[in-house]
Amino acid sequence: MERHFDEELTALKNQILEMGAITERMVSDVLKALMERDGSILKSIEENENTVNRMQMEIDECCLKLIALHQPTANDLRLLMGVSKINAELERVGDHALNISKLVTAIIEHEQLKPFIDLPKMVEIARGMFKESLRAFVELDVDKATSILLRDDQVDELRNKIVDELIQFMCGDSSTVQVALRIILLANNLEKIADHATNIAEVVIFVAQGKDIRHHAEPLT
């Protein structure tokens, strides 16, 4: 029975990693499309998002089945709870990637307002946080997870800079409003992806150490 449970647990972890790989590719594709102003890169986004939604339901069902049938030990139960939480985070990342793809499609139809400066920085940090959060889960690496938490404020600061700058554009030239608002929405979705990466990092710490730091009062160092 124990061997069968271990095999099912390994299969479940592989499923969540496959789902993570799909969402990671979605994030990379939408951001590449933005930077290169190439809408053809976005063709597979909606199909991949549907795949992610289907996998979310399958993984949730598998988690519940393993808990009900095998009454796992504390460590294994934490892992199953962690997989379930990460499953939900990945599905939301897929939603944000789809949102960004729609915004990018509209943005690249118009002339670029100005050279992007802070947005590429935000893109790289958010994308890096997401990729690292998945690696931290694979390795149950608490140090890597902690480093992700420390980067979240950088994304928030860049988002605020982008919004402030675009507000100035809109105040100075009403013809920029449509594009500027879409870029603001895009930045908001990027910020949410970074937030989900942070949530995954918190799950890694919970699985590895049994510590729930979702509402930590003290700053991490």
Sequence and secondary structure as in RCSB ss.txt:
>XXXX:A:sequence
MERHFDEELTALKNQILEMGAITERMVSDVLKALMERDGSILKSIEENENTVNRMQMEIDECCLKLIALHQPTAN
DLRLLMGVSKINAELERVGDHALNISKLVTAIIEHEQLKPFIDLPKMVEIARGMFKESLRAFVELDVDKATSILL
RDDQVDELRNKIVDELIQFMCGDSSTVQVALRIILLANNLEKIADHATNIAEVVIFVAQGKDIRHHAEPLT
>XXXX:A:secstr
 HHHHHHHHHHHHHHHHHHHHHHHHHHHHHHHHHHHT GGGGTTHHHHHHHHHHHHHHHHHHHHHHHHHH   HH
HHHHHHHHHHHHHHHHHHHHHHHHHHHHHHHHTTS  SS  SHHHHHHHHHHHHHHHHHHHHHHT HHHHHHHHT
THHHHHHHHHHHHHHHHHHHHH GGGHHHHHHHHHHHHHHHHHHHHHHHHHHHHHHHHH    TT  S   
